[in-house]
Amino acid sequence: MANIGTFTTTKHCSIGLNKTLVHSINARFERVENSSENGWQFRVFSGSVD
């Protein structure tokens, strides 16, 4: 599997730098509560955009 970034994990989220050939983006992955087994597990934020 390819390594696409470096992240630090906290109790509620992972914060780090997502780096590809085209983009270099600071991102935050926050765990979300969901009632569906097939629903999203994380929400991704970059700056003020989710």
C-alpha positions as CSV (number, residue, x, y, z in Angstrom):
1,M,0.0,0.0,0.0
2,A,1.2,3.5,-0.8
3,N,2.0,6.0,1.9
4,I,0.1,9.2,1.1
5,G,1.0,11.3,4.1
6,T,2.1,11.7,7.7
7,F,-0.6,11.8,10.4
8,T,-0.7,12.2,14.2
9,T,-3.5,10.4,16.0
10,T,-5.3,12.0,18.9
11,K,-8.3,10.6,20.9
12,H,-10.9,12.0,18.5
13,C,-9.1,12.6,15.2
14,S,-6.0,12.3,13.0
15,I,-4.2,15.4,11.8
16,G,-1.5,15.5,9.2
17,L,-0.2,16.3,5.7
18,N,-1.7,14.4,2.7
19,K,0.9,14.6,-0.1
20,T,0.4,13.3,-3.7
21,L,2.1,14.1,-6.9
22,V,-0.4,16.9,-7.6
23,H,-1.5,18.1,-4.1
24,S,-0.1,18.8,-0.7
25,I,-2.9,19.3,1.8
26,N,-3.1,19.7,5.5
27,A,-6.1,17.5,6.6
28,R,-8.0,16.5,9.7
29,F,-9.9,13.2,9.8
30,E,-12.6,13.2,12.6
31,R,-14.5,10.2,13.6
32,V,-18.3,10.5,13.3
33,E,-21.1,8.7,15.1
34,N,-23.4,6.9,12.7
35,S,-26.4,4.6,13.1
36,S,-25.7,2.6,9.9
37,E,-23.1,-0.1,9.6
38,N,-22.4,1.0,6.0
39,G,-22.3,4.8,6.7
40,W,-19.2,7.0,6.8
41,Q,-16.8,6.5,9.7
42,F,-14.8,9.7,9.3
43,R,-15.2,13.2,8.1
44,V,-12.3,15.0,6.3
45,F,-11.6,18.7,6.9
46,S,-9.0,20.8,5.1
47,G,-9.0,24.4,6.4
48,S,-12.6,25.5,6.7
49,V,-13.8,23.0,4.1
50,D,-15.2,19.5,4.8
